[in-house]
């Protein structure tokens, strides 16, 4: 079974630009979660998508947005990039509304803002 | 508001030792608690998931326990090996929040 795949592995941008990160969940998983792991801040929940709908959102500004496609893959978009957006962005998937389902994580996209 | 704390922040032990990693959470209304392993520059690998109705889960040399009343979970690693060196994270899935809250992790180094 293929795991959660994320692309690109690394992304370098400058302040003010936009970044798009992609995630493909495990086959059969309908829920996709995005997390940010910034240095010194730990893992912070960003967004949860299930069946194409945004179900929950963490404490992040509106310039962090995303969507889930009919094949359950997902995109995370970050507009007007700021230096503090530099972080490892992790995507996870689970079988359905994840209250009792384990989340399986990808290896992440490392976003660096110059 | 759920807060998750892990102690110690870092741990260095000789190979073969049995060790315990601690995770504390402030809100006992959790659906489940999950333990993860993270290698440097990598994503998270799920180790064990304990449902709120369970007391413990075991996988190989790993055993995780959950005590909701005291807001604590422990991860026990038996006969540690250098390959166990990694950061271990616990995360609590709290009722009504639909998200995991992560601890800051314990960085484990097992010396050969």
Interface residues (C-beta under 8 A of the other chain):
Chain A: X4 X6 X33 X35 X42 X43 X44 X45 X48 X55 X56 X58 X88 X90 X92 X97 X98 X99 X100 X102 X103 X104 X105 X106 X107 X108 X110
Chain B: X31 X32 X34 X36 X41 X42 X43 X44 X45 X46 X49 X51 X89 X91 X93 X97 X98 X99 X100 X101 X102 X103 X104 X105
